[in-house]
Amino acid sequence: MASASSEFPIQDLLPKQETGADRFLRQYPQSDGRGVIIAIFDTGVDPGADGLQITRNGQRKIIDCIDCTGSGDVDTSTVSSIDDNGCLTGLTGRKLQIPTEWENPTGKFHLGVKHASELFPSRLCDRLKKSYRKKKWTPSHLKCTADAIREVQQSESKGPKQTFLDELAQEELVQRVELLKNLDKVCDESLPIFDCVVFHDGSVWRVVIDTTEVGNLSECTVLPEFRLQPIYGTFSDD
């Protein structure tokens, strides 16, 4: 059995020996696909994959990426300009800070919004929902519940209530605890909603997706058309 440190048997994925491809390439070294353009219809491609970067003669392997599904379409008919603080109000309601180094001669920005469920496959959506509950919902919910229970205990420690208003306040605290417990059972494990900003820098159209979800666009990737510049971004580092 091969050790864990053994290199992955790439030759088994492309059996060049068995098919005689290696002998053909030795005899005709220029017949390696150079100059040939191939169109591939697939459910998705990772433009950052190591094997999809540069050809043997130093050219880009991926010439262009086009979404033919429509799942990536965004309505950007809303047009806006930055305010006195250098911000746009995105369609999610978030304030989007526009970096000063962005070139936009017209000062006009097209705004759109995209829900993660329209972009990500269902299995990834399920994983993100679980991650949201674990990282965001549960810590905050536990703290709120603990604070509410503590207030009930402090109220009860003061003894019998003297007035009707005291009884109402006690009942409100108890109901707050019950509400928090019920909320945990029906937690809306929401997926992210991303603001999209499109603008023309005087030469080409560029788009930015607010992957920070807090409007910090200086941390987001500014994307031109892929055929013009092979730039791509990711939604997270996970």
C-alpha positions in Angstrom: 0.0 0.0 0.0 1.3 3.5 -0.9 2.4 5.7 2.0 0.5 8.9 2.9 3.4 10.9 1.6 3.4 9.3 -1.9 2.7 11.7 -4.8 -0.7 11.5 -6.3 -0.6 9.1 -9.4 -1.5 11.8 -12.0 -0.4 9.4 -14.8 -3.4 7.2 -14.0 -5.8 10.0 -14.7 -4.3 10.5 -18.2 -3.0 7.1 -19.4 -0.7 8.5 -22.1 1.4 5.3 -22.2 -1.5 3.0 -22.7 -3.0 5.2 -25.4 0.3 5.9 -27.2 -0.1 9.6 -26.7 3.3 9.9 -25.1 5.0 8.4 -28.2 2.9 10.7 -30.5 4.0 13.8 -28.5 7.7 12.7 -28.7 7.4 12.4 -32.5 5.3 15.5 -33.0 6.1 17.9 -30.0 4.2 20.8 -31.5 0.9 18.8 -31.7 0.0 19.4 -28.1 -3.2 21.4 -28.7 -1.5 24.8 -29.1 -3.6 27.2 -31.3 -6.7 25.2 -30.7 -9.7 26.8 -28.9 -12.1 24.5 -27.1 -15.5 25.5 -25.8 -16.7 23.5 -22.8 -20.2 23.4 -21.4 -20.1 22.5 -17.7 -21.9 23.1 -14.5 -19.0 25.1 -13.2 -15.3 25.7 -13.5 -12.7 27.0 -11.0 -10.6 29.6 -12.8 -8.1 29.4 -9.9 -7.3 25.7 -10.4 -3.5 25.2 -11.0 -4.0 23.2 -14.1 -6.1 25.9 -15.8 -3.7 28.8 -15.7 -1.0 28.7 -18.4 -0.5 26.6 -21.5 2.9 25.0 -22.3 3.8 28.0 -24.5 2.9 30.5 -21.8 -0.6 31.6 -22.9 -3.8 31.9 -20.8 -5.6 28.6 -20.8 -9.1 30.0 -20.0 -9.9 32.7 -22.6 -13.3 33.6 -21.2 -16.0 32.4 -18.8 -19.6 32.9 -19.6 -22.6 32.1 -17.5 -25.3 30.6 -19.7 -27.6 29.5 -16.9 -29.0 32.9 -15.9 -28.4 32.1 -12.2 -25.8 34.8 -12.1 -28.0 37.5 -13.7 -28.4 40.6 -11.6 -30.9 43.5 -12.2 -28.7 46.6 -12.0 -31.3 49.1 -13.4 -31.1 51.2 -10.2 -28.6 54.0 -10.6 -27.2 56.1 -7.8 -24.4 58.4 -6.8 -22.2 58.6 -3.7 -23.2 60.9 -0.8 -21.1 63.5 1.0 -19.5 60.7 3.0 -18.3 58.8 0.0 -21.0 56.1 0.4 -23.7 54.5 -1.6 -26.8 53.0 0.0 -27.0 49.5 -1.4 -30.3 47.7 -2.2 -29.9 45.7 1.0 -29.9 49.0 2.9 -26.3 48.7 3.8 -23.9 51.7 3.5 -21.3 50.9 0.9 -18.0 52.7 1.3 -16.6 53.6 -2.2 -12.8 53.5 -2.3 -11.3 56.9 -3.4 -9.0 55.2 -5.9 -11.8 53.9 -8.0 -12.1 55.7 -11.4 -15.6 56.6 -12.4 -15.8 59.7 -14.6 -19.6 59.8 -14.7 -20.0 59.3 -11.0 -22.9 57.0 -11.6 -23.1 53.5 -10.1 -25.6 50.7 -11.0 -26.8 48.8 -8.0 -28.1 45.3 -7.7 -28.6 42.6 -5.1 -28.1 38.8 -5.2 -29.2 36.1 -2.7 -26.7 33.4 -2.0 -29.3 30.7 -2.6 -29.5 31.8 -6.3 -25.7 31.2 -6.7 -24.7 28.3 -4.5 -25.7 24.6 -4.9 -28.1 23.2 -2.4 -25.5 21.2 -0.5 -23.4 24.3 0.0 -26.4 26.3 1.1 -27.1 23.6 3.8 -23.5 23.8 5.0 -23.7 27.6 5.2 -26.9 27.5 7.2 -25.3 25.2 9.7 -22.2 27.4 9.9 -24.4 30.5 10.4 -26.2 28.9 13.3 -22.9 27.8 14.9 -20.9 31.0 14.4 -23.5 33.8 14.5 -26.8 32.7 15.9 -25.9 30.4 18.7 -23.3 32.6 20.5 -25.6 35.7 20.5 -28.7 33.7 21.4 -27.0 32.0 24.3 -25.9 35.3 25.7 -29.3 36.9 25.3 -31.0 33.9 27.0 -28.5 33.9 29.8 -29.1 37.6 30.4 -32.9 37.2 30.4 -32.7 34.2 32.9 -30.4 36.3 35.1 -32.9 39.2 35.2 -35.7 36.8 36.1 -33.6 35.3 39.0 -32.7 38.8 40.2 -36.4 39.8 40.1 -37.5 36.7 42.0 -34.8 37.2 44.6 -36.4 40.5 45.7 -39.4 38.6 47.1 -43.1 38.9 46.5 -44.2 41.7 44.2 -45.8 44.7 45.9 -47.8 46.2 43.1 -49.6 45.2 39.9 -46.9 46.9 37.8 -44.2 44.8 39.6 -46.1 41.6 38.7 -46.4 42.7 35.1 -42.7 43.4 34.9 -42.0 39.9 36.4 -44.3 38.3 33.9 -42.6 40.2 31.0 -39.2 38.9 32.1 -40.5 35.3 32.2 -42.1 35.6 28.8 -38.9 37.0 27.4 -37.1 33.8 28.4 -39.8 31.6 26.8 -39.7 33.7 23.6 -35.9 33.3 23.3 -36.2 29.5 23.8 -38.9 29.3 21.1 -36.9 31.5 18.7 -34.0 29.0 18.9 -36.4 26.3 17.7 -37.5 28.3 14.6 -34.2 30.0 13.9 -34.1 31.3 10.4 -30.7 30.1 9.3 -30.4 32.8 6.7 -28.0 32.8 3.8 -26.1 36.0 2.8 -27.5 38.6 0.6 -24.9 40.5 -1.4 -24.9 44.0 -2.7 -23.6 44.4 -6.3 -22.1 47.6 -7.7 -21.4 48.1 -11.4 -19.6 51.1 -12.8 -17.6 52.2 -15.9 -14.0 53.4 -15.2 -13.8 55.2 -18.5 -12.4 52.2 -20.4 -14.3 49.1 -19.3 -17.2 48.1 -17.1 -16.3 46.8 -13.7 -18.4 45.0 -11.0 -17.9 44.5 -7.3 -19.8 42.2 -5.0 -19.8 43.1 -1.3 -18.5 39.8 0.0 -17.8 41.5 3.4 -21.5 42.0 3.9 -20.8 45.2 5.8 -20.1 47.5 2.9 -16.3 47.5 3.1 -15.7 47.5 -0.7 -12.0 48.2 -0.4 -11.6 44.6 0.7 -13.6 43.2 -2.3 -12.2 42.2 -5.7 -13.0 44.6 -8.6 -13.8 42.5 -11.6 -13.6 43.4 -15.3 -14.9 41.2 -18.1 -12.9 38.0 -17.7 -11.9 38.0 -21.4 -10.2 41.3 -20.9 -8.4 40.5 -17.7 -8.4 37.0 -16.1 -9.4 38.3 -12.6 -11.7 36.3 -10.4 -12.8 36.6 -6.8 -14.1 34.3 -4.1 -16.9 34.7 -1.6 -14.8 33.5 1.4 -11.5 31.8 2.2 -13.3 28.7 3.5 
